[in-house]
Amino acid sequence: MSAVTASTMTVTTPAGRLGALARAELTLLSRNKGAMVTALFVPLAVPFSVRPAVEGLDLKAEGLTVGTVMLTAAIGFSLLFTVYSSLVSVYVARREELVLKRLRTGELGDHEILTGAALPAATLGLLQSLLLAVGCTALLDAPAPRAPHLAVLGLLLGLVLCAALAALTASFSRTVESAQVTALPVLFVSMFGSGIALPPEVLPDRVASFCELLPLSPAIRLLRAGWSGGGWSGGLSPYEALGAVSTAVAWTVVAVFAVRRWFRWEPRR
């Protein structure tokens, strides 16, 4: 990795430095078979494992379909496993191997190092989400997005927030092995509270109102509104759509601030 580090430092433009670092990280990711399996196959398998439970819900009363719920779940699991979970391990591994420390001695800024390391996982999550959308539309009779701008906005906000949360989680992870345990709270809270495994419409009102404030809830809400609702606001009122975007942006700003404050560049001994 030292040779890769040197090569990234010789590229003088910000775009060139990011591209070089992203290519190096993609090479390392492709060599990690466990990470590739988790990133590529878990988001595909897990949503369909919960399909029987979804089919048992009274979705028609809430104006939902199995296809829409499963599509949102599939994209949500892609965000959690392909982007968030894999990036936690990436950040911790690069820190413990002193890669991040060496990169800081060159032209790369701190934000460029973290962004470049996140680009392969974020790009993979984006491509996987697009494939899942096409697959669920074809296999589960999910409708085409009625407000595609909201679906795209929700996906982009989810990708950025998952990357920021991964860097923050890595700050409190001592080793690559413990990183998987450190990531569990965000994984479980997001799966069952942010509308990924269970649509919030089937939860009690008070619980649903609380879950709307969780980090990934706004992105998932925008995704679902993009598919199930029509018009500019995707079936949401303009106030609800603006509130979801504002909440997602606020969580992203808080996560980025926390990363700048607490991210550790030195190995945790």
Secondary structure as a PSIPRED ss2 file (coil, helix, strand):
# PSIPRED VFORMAT (PSIPRED V4.0)

   1 M C   1.000  0.000  0.000
   2 S H   0.000  1.000  0.000
   3 A H   0.000  1.000  0.000
   4 V H   0.000  1.000  0.000
   5 T H   0.000  1.000  0.000
   6 A H   0.000  1.000  0.000
   7 S H   0.000  1.000  0.000
   8 T H   0.000  1.000  0.000
   9 M H   0.000  1.000  0.000
  10 T C   1.000  0.000  0.000
  11 V C   1.000  0.000  0.000
  12 T C   1.000  0.000  0.000
  13 T C   1.000  0.000  0.000
  14 P H   0.000  1.000  0.000
  15 A H   0.000  1.000  0.000
  16 G H   0.000  1.000  0.000
  17 R H   0.000  1.000  0.000
  18 L H   0.000  1.000  0.000
  19 G H   0.000  1.000  0.000
  20 A H   0.000  1.000  0.000
  21 L H   0.000  1.000  0.000
  22 A H   0.000  1.000  0.000
  23 R H   0.000  1.000  0.000
  24 A H   0.000  1.000  0.000
  25 E H   0.000  1.000  0.000
  26 L H   0.000  1.000  0.000
  27 T H   0.000  1.000  0.000
  28 L H   0.000  1.000  0.000
  29 L H   0.000  1.000  0.000
  30 S H   0.000  1.000  0.000
  31 R H   0.000  1.000  0.000
  32 N C   1.000  0.000  0.000
  33 K H   0.000  1.000  0.000
  34 G H   0.000  1.000  0.000
  35 A H   0.000  1.000  0.000
  36 M H   0.000  1.000  0.000
  37 V H   0.000  1.000  0.000
  38 T H   0.000  1.000  0.000
  39 A H   0.000  1.000  0.000
  40 L H   0.000  1.000  0.000
  41 F C   1.000  0.000  0.000
  42 V H   0.000  1.000  0.000
  43 P H   0.000  1.000  0.000
  44 L H   0.000  1.000  0.000
  45 A H   0.000  1.000  0.000
  46 V H   0.000  1.000  0.000
  47 P H   0.000  1.000  0.000
  48 F H   0.000  1.000  0.000
  49 S H   0.000  1.000  0.000
  50 V C   1.000  0.000  0.000
  51 R H   0.000  1.000  0.000
  52 P H   0.000  1.000  0.000
  53 A H   0.000  1.000  0.000
  54 V H   0.000  1.000  0.000
  55 E H   0.000  1.000  0.000
  56 G C   1.000  0.000  0.000
  57 L C   1.000  0.000  0.000
  58 D C   1.000  0.000  0.000
  59 L C   1.000  0.000  0.000
  60 K H   0.000  1.000  0.000
  61 A H   0.000  1.000  0.000
  62 E H   0.000  1.000  0.000
  63 G C   1.000  0.000  0.000
  64 L C   1.000  0.000  0.000
  65 T C   1.000  0.000  0.000
  66 V H   0.000  1.000  0.000
  67 G H   0.000  1.000  0.000
  68 T H   0.000  1.000  0.000
  69 V H   0.000  1.000  0.000
  70 M H   0.000  1.000  0.000
  71 L H   0.000  1.000  0.000
  72 T H   0.000  1.000  0.000
  73 A H   0.000  1.000  0.000
  74 A H   0.000  1.000  0.000
  75 I H   0.000  1.000  0.000
  76 G H   0.000  1.000  0.000
  77 F H   0.000  1.000  0.000
  78 S H   0.000  1.000  0.000
  79 L H   0.000  1.000  0.000
  80 L H   0.000  1.000  0.000
  81 F H   0.000  1.000  0.000
  82 T H   0.000  1.000  0.000
  83 V H   0.000  1.000  0.000
  84 Y H   0.000  1.000  0.000
  85 S H   0.000  1.000  0.000
  86 S H   0.000  1.000  0.000
  87 L H   0.000  1.000  0.000
  88 V H   0.000  1.000  0.000
  89 S H   0.000  1.000  0.000
  90 V H   0.000  1.000  0.000
  91 Y H   0.000  1.000  0.000
  92 V H   0.000  1.000  0.000
  93 A H   0.000  1.000  0.000
  94 R H   0.000  1.000  0.000
  95 R H   0.000  1.000  0.000
  96 E H   0.000  1.000  0.000
  97 E C   1.000  0.000  0.000
  98 L C   1.000  0.000  0.000
  99 V H   0.000  1.000  0.000
 100 L H   0.000  1.000  0.000
 101 K H   0.000  1.000  0.000
 102 R H   0.000  1.000  0.000
 103 L H   0.000  1.000  0.000
 104 R C   1.000  0.000  0.000
 105 T C   1.000  0.000  0.000
 106 G C   1.000  0.000  0.000
 107 E C   1.000  0.000  0.000
 108 L C   1.000  0.000  0.000
 109 G C   1.000  0.000  0.000
 110 D H   0.000  1.000  0.000
 111 H H   0.000  1.000  0.000
 112 E H   0.000  1.000  0.000
 113 I H   0.000  1.000  0.000
 114 L H   0.000  1.000  0.000
 115 T H   0.000  1.000  0.000
 116 G H   0.000  1.000  0.000
 117 A H   0.000  1.000  0.000
 118 A H   0.000  1.000  0.000
 119 L H   0.000  1.000  0.000
 120 P H   0.000  1.000  0.000
 121 A H   0.000  1.000  0.000
 122 A H   0.000  1.000  0.000
 123 T H   0.000  1.000  0.000
 124 L H   0.000  1.000  0.000
 125 G H   0.000  1.000  0.000
 126 L H   0.000  1.000  0.000
 127 L H   0.000  1.000  0.000
 128 Q H   0.000  1.000  0.000
 129 S H   0.000  1.000  0.000
 130 L H   0.000  1.000  0.000
 131 L H   0.000  1.000  0.000
 132 L H   0.000  1.000  0.000
 133 A H   0.000  1.000  0.000
 134 V H   0.000  1.000  0.000
 135 G H   0.000  1.000  0.000
 136 C H   0.000  1.000  0.000
 137 T H   0.000  1.000  0.000
 138 A H   0.000  1.000  0.000
 139 L H   0.000  1.000  0.000
 140 L C   1.000  0.000  0.000
 141 D C   1.000  0.000  0.000
 142 A C   1.000  0.000  0.000
 143 P C   1.000  0.000  0.000
 144 A C   1.000  0.000  0.000
 145 P C   1.000  0.000  0.000
 146 R C   1.000  0.000  0.000
 147 A C   1.000  0.000  0.000
 148 P H   0.000  1.000  0.000
 149 H H   0.000  1.000  0.000
 150 L H   0.000  1.000  0.000
 151 A H   0.000  1.000  0.000
 152 V H   0.000  1.000  0.000
 153 L H   0.000  1.000  0.000
 154 G H   0.000  1.000  0.000
 155 L H   0.000  1.000  0.000
 156 L H   0.000  1.000  0.000
 157 L H   0.000  1.000  0.000
 158 G H   0.000  1.000  0.000
 159 L H   0.000  1.000  0.000
 160 V H   0.000  1.000  0.000
 161 L H   0.000  1.000  0.000
 162 C H   0.000  1.000  0.000
 163 A H   0.000  1.000  0.000
 164 A H   0.000  1.000  0.000
 165 L H   0.000  1.000  0.000
 166 A H   0.000  1.000  0.000
 167 A H   0.000  1.000  0.000
 168 L H   0.000  1.000  0.000
 169 T H   0.000  1.000  0.000
 170 A H   0.000  1.000  0.000
 171 S H   0.000  1.000  0.000
 172 F C   1.000  0.000  0.000
 173 S C   1.000  0.000  0.000
 174 R C   1.000  0.000  0.000
 175 T C   1.000  0.000  0.000
 176 V H   0.000  1.000  0.000
 177 E H   0.000  1.000  0.000
 178 S H   0.000  1.000  0.000
 179 A H   0.000  1.000  0.000
 180 Q H   0.000  1.000  0.000
 181 V H   0.000  1.000  0.000
 182 T H   0.000  1.000  0.000
 183 A C   1.000  0.000  0.000
 184 L H   0.000  1.000  0.000
 185 P H   0.000  1.000  0.000
 186 V H   0.000  1.000  0.000
 187 L H   0.000  1.000  0.000
 188 F H   0.000  1.000  0.000
 189 V H   0.000  1.000  0.000
 190 S H   0.000  1.000  0.000
 191 M H   0.000  1.000  0.000
 192 F H   0.000  1.000  0.000
 193 G H   0.000  1.000  0.000
 194 S C   1.000  0.000  0.000
 195 G C   1.000  0.000  0.000
 196 I C   1.000  0.000  0.000
 197 A C   1.000  0.000  0.000
 198 L C   1.000  0.000  0.000
 199 P C   1.000  0.000  0.000
 200 P H   0.000  1.000  0.000
 201 E H   0.000  1.000  0.000
 202 V H   0.000  1.000  0.000
 203 L C   1.000  0.000  0.000
 204 P C   1.000  0.000  0.000
 205 D H   0.000  1.000  0.000
 206 R H   0.000  1.000  0.000
 207 V H   0.000  1.000  0.000
 208 A H   0.000  1.000  0.000
 209 S H   0.000  1.000  0.000
 210 F H   0.000  1.000  0.000
 211 C H   0.000  1.000  0.000
 212 E C   1.000  0.000  0.000
 213 L C   1.000  0.000  0.000
 214 L C   1.000  0.000  0.000
 215 P C   1.000  0.000  0.000
 216 L C   1.000  0.000  0.000
 217 S H   0.000  1.000  0.000
 218 P H   0.000  1.000  0.000
 219 A H   0.000  1.000  0.000
 220 I H   0.000  1.000  0.000
 221 R H   0.000  1.000  0.000
 222 L H   0.000  1.000  0.000
 223 L H   0.000  1.000  0.000
 224 R H   0.000  1.000  0.000
 225 A H   0.000  1.000  0.000
 226 G H   0.000  1.000  0.000
 227 W H   0.000  1.000  0.000
 228 S H   0.000  1.000  0.000
 229 G C   1.000  0.000  0.000
 230 G C   1.000  0.000  0.000
 231 G C   1.000  0.000  0.000
 232 W C   1.000  0.000  0.000
 233 S C   1.000  0.000  0.000
 234 G C   1.000  0.000  0.000
 235 G C   1.000  0.000  0.000
 236 L C   1.000  0.000  0.000
 237 S C   1.000  0.000  0.000
 238 P H   0.000  1.000  0.000
 239 Y H   0.000  1.000  0.000
 240 E H   0.000  1.000  0.000
 241 A H   0.000  1.000  0.000
 242 L H   0.000  1.000  0.000
 243 G H   0.000  1.000  0.000
 244 A H   0.000  1.000  0.000
 245 V H   0.000  1.000  0.000
 246 S H   0.000  1.000  0.000
 247 T H   0.000  1.000  0.000
 248 A H   0.000  1.000  0.000
 249 V H   0.000  1.000  0.000
 250 A H   0.000  1.000  0.000
 251 W H   0.000  1.000  0.000
 252 T H   0.000  1.000  0.000
 253 V H   0.000  1.000  0.000
 254 V H   0.000  1.000  0.000
 255 A H   0.000  1.000  0.000
 256 V H   0.000  1.000  0.000
 257 F H   0.000  1.000  0.000
 258 A H   0.000  1.000  0.000
 259 V H   0.000  1.000  0.000
 260 R H   0.000  1.000  0.000
 261 R H   0.000  1.000  0.000
 262 W H   0.000  1.000  0.000
 263 F C   1.000  0.000  0.000
 264 R C   1.000  0.000  0.000
 265 W C   1.000  0.000  0.000
 266 E C   1.000  0.000  0.000
 267 P C   1.000  0.000  0.000
 268 R C   1.000  0.000  0.000
 269 R C   1.000  0.000  0.000
